[in-house]
């Protein structure tokens, strides 16, 4: 058994452990009638997730703003979390209070999971830096990310880019 785990590599083992943690969490909520612990559902985007009453332990967002925009992912409900909402890995309900949706990932997160549009129009500086603040490896997908300031990665943080990734400094405004 253990030799098979060794051949899977560390990222795969870490992912498998996270899946096991989800199943342990699912089992721990089995007695609550209104809570559907064995169900996984999907919502359109992060705005919908922020308004979703925790009836499920795991929710798949189909995008950050819209379905298929590259910002979707799996979230697990943690009923005791008071972590700060960072817009990507920790999502607080609009209603406030205790409990957070925590992104389930396997050690690399796309900048689009924090709301980067990479559409060659929007300023993505703030949300990219939020992704970099997590200290998780960050992935830039295809697209042009416009920035108006510095991007500040953590020490030893890995940044992945595709051949179609462009990071473009926004032009300084013309003094008027």
C-alpha positions in Angstrom: 0.0 0.0 0.0 2.7 2.5 1.0 4.8 1.8 -2.1 1.8 2.8 -4.2 1.5 6.1 -2.3 5.2 6.8 -2.8 4.8 6.5 -6.6 1.9 8.9 -6.6 4.1 11.8 -5.5 3.6 14.4 -2.8 0.9 16.6 -4.6 -1.2 13.6 -5.3 -0.9 12.3 -1.7 -1.8 15.8 -0.4 -4.9 15.8 -2.6 -5.9 12.3 -1.5 -5.6 13.4 2.1 -7.9 16.4 1.5 -10.5 14.1 -0.1 -10.3 11.9 3.0 -10.8 15.0 5.2 -13.9 15.9 3.2 -15.3 12.4 3.8 -14.5 12.6 7.5 -16.3 16.0 7.6 -19.3 14.5 5.7 -19.5 11.7 8.2 -19.4 14.1 11.2 -22.6 15.9 10.0 -24.6 12.8 9.3 -27.1 13.4 12.2 -28.4 16.9 11.1 -31.6 16.5 9.2 -31.5 19.8 7.3 -27.8 19.4 6.4 -27.2 17.2 3.4 -23.7 15.8 4.1 -23.4 13.3 1.3 -24.5 15.7 -1.4 -22.3 17.9 -3.6 -24.1 20.6 -5.5 -23.0 23.3 -8.0 -23.5 27.0 -8.0 -22.8 29.5 -10.8 -20.2 31.7 -9.2 -18.7 33.2 -6.0 -21.4 35.8 -5.6 -24.0 32.9 -5.5 -21.7 30.9 -3.1 -21.7 34.0 -0.7 -25.5 33.8 -0.6 -25.7 30.0 -0.3 -27.0 28.7 3.1 -24.7 25.8 4.1 -27.0 22.9 3.3 -24.2 20.9 1.7 -20.7 20.3 2.8 -19.1 20.6 -0.6 -20.1 23.0 -3.4 -18.6 23.3 -6.9 -18.5 26.9 -8.3 -18.7 26.9 -12.1 -16.7 30.1 -12.3 -15.7 33.2 -10.4 -18.0 35.6 -12.3 -19.5 33.4 -14.9 -19.5 29.7 -15.8 -16.2 28.6 -17.4 -14.2 31.8 -16.7 -11.4 29.8 -15.0 -12.2 30.8 -11.5 -14.4 27.9 -10.4 -13.5 25.3 -7.9 -14.6 23.0 -5.0 -15.4 24.5 -1.6 -15.9 22.8 1.7 -18.1 24.3 4.4 -16.2 24.8 7.7 -18.9 25.7 10.3 -16.4 26.9 12.9 -14.1 29.0 10.7 -13.6 32.7 11.4 -10.8 33.1 8.8 -10.7 36.3 6.9 -12.4 36.3 3.5 -9.7 36.7 0.9 -12.0 36.3 -2.2 -10.4 33.1 -3.4 -9.6 30.4 -0.8 -11.8 31.6 2.1 -15.3 32.8 1.3 -17.5 34.3 4.0 -21.3 34.3 3.7 -22.8 37.8 3.0 -24.9 37.2 6.2 -21.6 37.2 8.2 -21.1 35.2 11.4 -19.1 32.0 12.0 -18.4 29.5 9.2 -16.6 29.8 5.9 -16.5 28.1 2.5 -12.9 26.9 2.1 -11.5 26.1 -1.3 -10.3 22.5 -1.7 -7.1 22.6 -3.9 -4.1 20.5 -4.6 -1.3 23.1 -3.9 -1.7 25.3 -7.0 -4.4 27.9 -7.5 -5.2 29.9 -10.6 -5.2 33.8 -10.2 -8.7 33.6 -11.8 -9.9 31.9 -8.6 -9.4 35.2 -6.9 -11.3 37.2 -9.5 -8.5 38.1 -12.0 -10.1 38.7 -15.3 -6.9 38.7 -17.5 -9.0 40.3 -20.2 -6.5 43.1 -21.2 -8.9 45.7 -19.7 -9.4 45.2 -16.0 -6.8 46.1 -13.4 -5.9 42.7 -11.9 -3.2 43.9 -9.4 -5.2 43.6 -6.2 -6.7 40.2 -6.8 -3.4 38.7 -8.1 -1.7 40.0 -4.9 -4.4 38.3 -2.9 -3.6 35.0 -4.6 0.1 35.6 -4.0 -0.6 36.3 -0.3 -1.8 32.7 0.2 1.7 31.4 -0.1 0.3 28.7 -2.4 1.8 28.1 -5.9 -0.1 30.4 -8.3 -1.0 29.7 -11.9 -1.6 32.3 -14.6 -3.6 30.8 -17.4 -4.0 32.2 -20.9 -4.9 35.9 -21.2 -3.5 39.4 -20.6 -3.4 40.5 -17.0 -3.1 44.2 -16.6 -1.4 45.6 -13.5 -1.0 49.1 -12.1 1.5 48.3 -9.4 3.9 45.7 -8.1 3.2 42.0 -7.8 4.6 40.6 -4.6 5.2 36.9 -4.4 6.1 35.2 -1.1 9.6 33.6 -0.6 10.0 30.3 -2.4 6.5 30.7 -4.0 6.2 29.0 -7.4 4.5 30.9 -10.2 3.3 29.0 -13.3 2.6 30.7 -16.6 1.5 29.4 -20.0 2.9 30.4 -23.3 -0.2 32.6 -23.7 0.2 34.5 -20.5 0.9 38.2 -20.7 1.4 40.5 -17.8 1.1 44.1 -18.9 1.8 47.3 -17.0 -1.1 49.7 -17.3 -0.2 53.1 -18.8 0.3 56.0 -16.4 -2.5 58.5 -16.6 -1.7 61.6 -18.6 -1.4 64.6 -16.2 -4.2 67.0 -17.0 
